Amino acid sequence: MDLTQQFDGYCERVDLTYWAEPVNAITNAAFLIAAFICWRRVRGDGVPIAMLLIAILTAIGIGSYLFHTHATGWAALADVAPIGLFILVYLFAVGRDFLRWPWWGALLLTAAFAPFAAIIVPLIDRLPFFSISNFYWTVPILLVLFAPPVARESRSTARGMLIGAAILTLSITLRSVDEIICEQVPLGSHFLWHILNGVMLGWMIEVYRRHMVGNARAAG
């Protein structure tokens, strides 16, 4: 793979110049705004994983900005790598803190994401439309699957996970129709994926923060 090769993958982009996707680029501010709001809420709560998730959320915004301006292979990696890292860290948090598993059980859960995705993505590929954003559908599926066992520990946390799954489902749908609606809407819909994802990821950090703060208060 040539990491310097440029490519056009979105409706808004009509050439390969730096500012060919101005709206897609600028709306990555949603991730940075969400990260700042979360940082304001998390600081002082003594929740290190939440702070780590905020740092990764910031990297998601920066990486996605680079991708929608440079449109190269290396920028694509800068875009998707933080997203994958966010998923893995949150999975660990679900196992250790939501389900109260030992650290090694949470690590096994995290490691299980790769085989889970390897099984689910080819199945999603068989479905028209869903195959457009095949990998991303693994996340709302996981949120829905884990909500019932999490509800045994905390109904409010499980409810927060389902809300996150609903927001992400809408977000992925808007990402998937970007090229489909291109003739009717030249701007496309990818920028809405950025905005809703900023909301969703920030919400998931807040769900985690509330869970941890609530547990600390109950223990105190």
Summary of the structure (lengths in Angstrom):
residues: 220
radius of gyration: 17.9
end to end distance: 53.7
largest distance: 58.5
contacts: 709
relative contact order: 0.15
helix: 75%
strand: 1%
